[in-house]
Amino acid sequence: MLEHGGNLRDAAREYGRPIADWIDLSTGINPHWYAAPAPDANAWHRLPEADPALAAAACAYYDAPAMLPVAGTQAAIQALPRLRTPSRVAVAAPSYAEHAHHWGQHGHDLRQVPYAQLAAAVGSCDVLVICNPNNPTGERIAPELLLEWAGKLAARGGWLVVDEAFGDTESHASLGPHTHRPGLIVLRSLGKFFGLAGLRLGFVAAHPPLLAQLADMLGPWTVSGPAQQVALAALNDTHWQDAMRERLRGEGAHLHQLLAAHGIASNGTALFQWWPEARAEALWRHMAEAGIWVRLFRHAAHGIRLGLPPDEHAWLRLQQALTAWKHT
């Protein structure tokens, strides 16, 4: 199993600090999560048949013609490689590691391609997988260019898979409206922007025949009844969404400025900042000793990713830890 952020139990065990004493900045999940309403009592009793209203709400929110709810985009990431015969697969790197991990397990010819070389890779692969914005580096590819690549791949039966998990504050760049085209697959997550990672709910936008194949592979009752009801409320709450986008853009800019004030040139999204760090392991340990859990990338993306602090006290602790690091 790959390493991910959010593993506070590991942090507590390694450093002997109770979980409640940690500030978790390791995930990029919105710390101001949507206040989930209590589901109907029978949501715990009934088999969770798919509610058409949920798919309709997702289509409206993500501006996509057809969407399939799944038990977190992780479910789709694991299933999509099983829907193709052995193919030439290029996964942008560095990126969310689960994509390459699962495409590498089902007989595909996998290679990981740096962002600067993706355009050249389009002509020599059958499947291209990209996070946009990228996790962890925040790199972006213009939607017009992605659509051009999608057309080239689809012309020979290929796929462009775009993971837009961090795209909720940049909806203008989403490829969701174009997913009526065969061969274009877009993944969206309710966990990041809405702060509902524990709900385990995501969506796949794609050509309906492919969505039907994916649904058959995943089987019945993939999304719990309570999760469906909470998600429906969140997707329909446009007032909360508008206010949260504004708030996150402001806090994301503040985090970028705070890092810059401490000599760190970072890049990212409204939900996280990332930078290559020559002393990444040392900075990670320094933060951990201050009770701040950040995401260390040891390999392809050798650097640090920070999410947003949840409150003023956490912002102050982060500032103090950065100041102490600057003077080491």
Beta strands, then each sheet from edge to edge (+ up, - down):
strand 1: 23-24
strand 2: 67-70
strand 3: 88-93
strand 4: 109-114
strand 5: 127-131
strand 6: 159-163
strand 7: 184-189
strand 8: 202-205
strand 9: 267-268
strand 10: 272-276
strand 11: 292-293
strand 12: 295-297
strand 13: 303-307
sheet 1: 1+ 11+
sheet 2: 2+ 8- 7+ 6+ 5+ 3+ 4+
sheet 3: 9+ 10- 13+ 12-
end
